[in-house]
Amino acid sequence: MISGIIQIIVLISIIGSAFLALSFKDLLSSVISLGIMSLLLSLQFYLLEAPDVAIAEAAIGAGLTTAIYVITIRKTSRWEHGKTD
């Protein structure tokens, strides 16, 4: 009973963080929200008794992918609407 409620809370949190990632205007905020979504997804895999998949999702999805996106965003310059240099 408690496990089912926790799974529902985690699933709602996954959907919420995915929605936030789509609604943010700032790319860095969206990437952080996607990283949080990936961590919650790995928690969901762990709750579903798939620890090997949870570890892979946490390492690759939340860790490596988020780091690559953040590094890429930091190395690019911002272009704002209406400004031309």
Beta strands, then each sheet from edge to edge (+ up, - down):
end
